[in-house]
Amino acid sequence: MFEYTISKPLMLAPMAELSHRALRELVEFFGGGDLYFTEMINAGTLLAGGPFEAFYTDGGPCPDRVVYQLVGARPEQLAAAAALLDRRENAGIDLNMGCAAPAIVRAGAGVRWMDSIDRAGELIRLVRREVKSRLSVKLRIGARDDPEYLIRFCRRLESEGVDLITLHPRTAREKFRRRPRWEYVGLLREALGIPVAGNGDIRSAEEILRRAAGPCDAVMIGRLAVRCPWIFARFRGGEAPAEKPRPAILEETALRFLELLARYQPPEFHLSRARRFFAYFCDNFRFGTYLKTRLGRERDLAGMAAVISAYVRENPDG
Ligand SMILES: Cc1cc2nc3c(=O)[nH]c(=O)nc-3n(C[C@H](O)[C@H](O)[C@H](O)COP(=O)(O)O)c2cc1C
């Protein structure tokens, strides 16, 4: 059993195609995170009643600990979508001001909100009127490495009524390159009166401990939680496997995830979401790259399950 406890909230990051009900079910099976951000939900599509919106907005199995993240470029759409989600049980509504994916940036959404303090401030004013729950923003440093601008930007968000900011301290252009500047999380925390969460490149339980001991109010974990869905349990008294779990446990976890995916996601999403999950989870195996390639050739979840079981049979050491 892990000896340490962390009193600060541990949060699952919003990740497209990953932070959905099946992953939350898996994390909860081991012992649970404190808050779960959903993958980004497109405000326009949600309002138009797209065919898959029920899956994006499924807050199970613990809706009281789910924060719905919205993405969009149009203030009135974001405000209306936030109002819609705020009517459900939730732990908050989050606005995505950090996504640097080309399609999102081209649309004027995600990190593009960070280009103008006034535009972002007016958005928050509009959304704040619609949201009774906790309103948060997840962002990057911005277009340039300019901590003074970042502080001015966040002070404006705070003055318009944002309750929590999560910083992934990289610039828009850096995507996942370069190390995240965690010292900016501390800078922001000093400059603001609201809580500031830190996120970025946490790769082990020890690193969670180290980051939580530093100047931040909460720790957000993304890819590590996909590779090791038991990671939160290590700090919350759950049944956490060791850092290097036995292959039988890895197999069991992978098969459980596939079952959850089949139960909680529409067939149209099964393959892409399973591949996304295994892109990280397979790093637990010695021949993870080979296994990812094999899984990539499968055309349904049953085929993927068979590939995993065969791999573990053929590689008893993992
Ligand atoms: C596959 C993938 C999808 C992501 N989708 C989102 C998203 O929908 N909204 C968001 O704010 N950030 C998104 N992110 C960024 C993560 O929330 C997080 O900031 C980033 O992965 C760094 O944290 P990590 O090093 O713990 O993974 C995504 C990241 C990945 C890897």
The ligand as an SDF file (V2000), in Angstrom:
LIG
                    3D

 31 33  0  0  0  0  0  0  0  0999 V2000
   -5.4540   12.6510  -26.7650 C   0  0  0  0  0  0  0  0  0  0  0  0
   -5.5660   13.9600  -26.0350 C   0  0  0  0  0  0  0  0  0  0  0  0
   -6.7430   14.6980  -26.1230 C   0  0  0  0  0  0  0  0  0  0  0  0
   -6.8610   15.9140  -25.4360 C   0  0  0  0  0  0  0  0  0  0  0  0
   -8.0540   16.5810  -25.4800 N   0  0  0  0  0  0  0  0  0  0  0  0
   -8.2310   17.6890  -24.7110 C   0  0  0  0  0  0  0  0  0  0  0  0
   -9.5060   18.2910  -24.5870 C   0  0  0  0  0  0  0  0  0  0  0  0
  -10.5280   17.7970  -25.1170 O   0  0  0  0  0  0  0  0  0  0  0  0
   -9.5990   19.4360  -23.8370 N   0  0  0  0  0  0  0  0  0  0  0  0
   -8.5020   19.9810  -23.1950 C   0  0  0  0  0  0  0  0  0  0  0  0
   -8.6340   21.0140  -22.5300 O   0  0  0  0  0  0  0  0  0  0  0  0
   -7.2920   19.3990  -23.2830 N   0  0  0  0  0  0  0  0  0  0  0  0
   -7.1310   18.2640  -23.9890 C   0  0  0  0  0  0  0  0  0  0  0  0
   -5.9230   17.6340  -23.9930 N   0  0  0  0  0  0  0  0  0  0  0  0
   -4.8260   18.1470  -23.1640 C   0  0  0  0  0  0  0  0  0  0  0  0
   -4.8420   17.4770  -21.7610 C   0  0  0  0  0  0  0  0  0  0  0  0
   -5.9930   17.8380  -21.0350 O   0  0  0  0  0  0  0  0  0  0  0  0
   -3.5880   17.8530  -20.9450 C   0  0  0  0  0  0  0  0  0  0  0  0
   -3.5540   19.2570  -20.8190 O   0  0  0  0  0  0  0  0  0  0  0  0
   -2.2980   17.3710  -21.6000 C   0  0  0  0  0  0  0  0  0  0  0  0
   -2.4140   16.0380  -22.0620 O   0  0  0  0  0  0  0  0  0  0  0  0
   -1.1190   17.4760  -20.6250 C   0  0  0  0  0  0  0  0  0  0  0  0
   -1.3520   16.6710  -19.5030 O   0  0  0  0  0  0  0  0  0  0  0  0
   -0.6550   15.2020  -19.3380 P   0  0  0  0  0  0  0  0  0  0  0  0
    0.8140   15.4150  -19.6020 O   0  0  0  0  0  0  0  0  0  0  0  0
   -0.9430   14.8040  -17.9080 O   0  0  0  0  0  0  0  0  0  0  0  0
   -1.2610   14.3010  -20.3350 O   0  0  0  0  0  0  0  0  0  0  0  0
   -5.7690   16.4290  -24.6790 C   0  0  0  0  0  0  0  0  0  0  0  0
   -4.5970   15.6860  -24.6210 C   0  0  0  0  0  0  0  0  0  0  0  0
   -4.4920   14.4650  -25.2640 C   0  0  0  0  0  0  0  0  0  0  0  0
   -3.2040   13.6720  -25.1320 C   0  0  0  0  0  0  0  0  0  0  0  0
  1  2  1  0
  2  3  1  0
  2 30  2  0
  3  4  2  0
  4  5  1  0
  4 28  1  0
  5  6  2  0
  6  7  1  0
  6 13  1  0
  7  8  2  0
  7  9  1  0
  9 10  1  0
 10 11  2  0
 10 12  1  0
 12 13  2  0
 13 14  1  0
 14 15  1  0
 14 28  1  0
 15 16  1  0
 16 17  1  0
 16 18  1  0
 18 19  1  0
 18 20  1  0
 20 21  1  0
 20 22  1  0
 22 23  1  0
 23 24  1  0
 24 25  2  0
 24 26  1  0
 24 27  1  0
 28 29  2  0
 29 30  1  0
 30 31  1  0
M  END
$$$$
